[in-house]
């Protein structure tokens, strides 16, 4: 049986609210999980894991999950991409697909090649 998805039209204000929520979550991750160059231990609540060495201060991990054409790939993304219009659309799709709250890297439903294109293009 095919899965049906309900399509809703949201106001720009509601979308911006979602983006601001995501930005707040990323900022809290920076504070709580110790995403900094100091590479501090996380609290016991988070299993005491360390931040991977490739995730530098001002960056976060994103996993592009296609599921059909390309293998899953992990990217380390600068925080400035939270303001990129196409990256925002991917984050909105990720929220619809996977939900808002989860541990670890942010998973986005797109081909890794598409995410790579977004991350390498020039934008103002």
Phi, psi and omega in degrees: 000129182289140178279128179262142179243128178279130180260128178238148177260121182252150177286155177302329180295318180294320179296317179297324177299320178294320179294318179296323176299315180298317179298320177296321179297316180297318179297321178293322176300320179301317182284312187286310186275357177073033178289080180213175180291343179287339180053051180288157174291146174280165178292165180301331179302331181256018174081004177068019180289156175260157175287135178303145184298334182280351178266097183278168177303136180084015180228165174212160183267139178229137177246121177272119184244108179269309178083350182233305191257326185232149176292153178302140180221143180258138179234150171252118192244134174294147181302333182301338180289351174294346178259356181285128184302316181289323178294323177300318179298320177297320179294323176295317177296321179297320179296318178296318186283314189247351184092171187270325186253124172197161179270156173086203183294154176282128178261132177240137181276084177201165176292141176304325180295326178292316178297319179300319178298316179298318184287340183257349181282155177276138177214154182251000000 
